[in-house]
Amino acid sequence: MGTCIFCGGRANSNEDAWPRWLLKALQLKPRENVPISVSRRDGSTGQWQGVNAGLRVRKVCRKVCNNGWMSTLEERVKPILTPMIQGAPTTLSTMQQLTIATWLTKCAMVFDSMDGGDVFYDQLDRSHFRKHLTPMGSTSVWLGHYYGTNFRAFTDHRTLRSVGRSGKSYKTHVQTMAFGRLALQILSVKWLAHEPVAARVHVKMVPGTWNQATIKIFPVSLHALQWPPGVSLEDSQRGFETFIHRFGGEWKRLPFAFFAQFLAFYTVMGQLGYKLT
Ligand SMILES: [Zn+2]
């Protein structure tokens, strides 16, 4: 049995990588199949169908984490995200922004830990997160309005390596999810070698109407934010598909030339080592 990725205890609990309430919020009819899409290391998209399909991972302990702070976090985020998943316009307070960003950090750490070998969040990051329940400092979180039909439930996570202006290497971790009408994206940055705290990273981005298509909820805004943003993310090359890889990496539907500008990036796609139950 492995150790809990957050507290180091025994990983004796099957945590839902896709919380059950999330699948419920999609308002499935009884016994309706939900297609679940997960992107793989090679950039292809895997899809499963199953009645109330859930992904379970044995990565956390039952008492301290899964039935403790993680359960509390799910209960806090559920009433905020459920109406948004169903497409209802929402006003997000500063505290609600922080709750969503914290929950997304938890998701990113769990999915990242499923990768064999090169994980982004190390043990120190995860135990610090468990103690303080706040996203890492160098993190940004955006919300968008997914207005397409390709995905009911979708996740993609990738770790990208790049070289900053100072010549020092850094890596970024990006996880993008869509549930119903809600698109969520979290990005964290780490220097690979010691760098002064003040050193800034200029993360490259594919051009797009991202400022109109997203609201940034972390670092939190001190005033309330309105969702959805003015522009929706559709099933088009300038829409959700590009949003997924706007910080780099590949997406299979796009022609090679489109992301040739990102050849400088070395992409490690997440290998998903879990099973459906
Ligand atoms: Zn634990």
Boltz pocket constraint, residues with backbone or C-beta under 6 A from the ligand:
constraints:
  - pocket:
      binder: B
      contacts: [[A, 4], [A, 5], [A, 6], [A, 7], [A, 8], [A, 9], [A, 10], [A, 60], [A, 61], [A, 62], [A, 64], [A, 65], [A, 66]]
      max_distance: 6.0
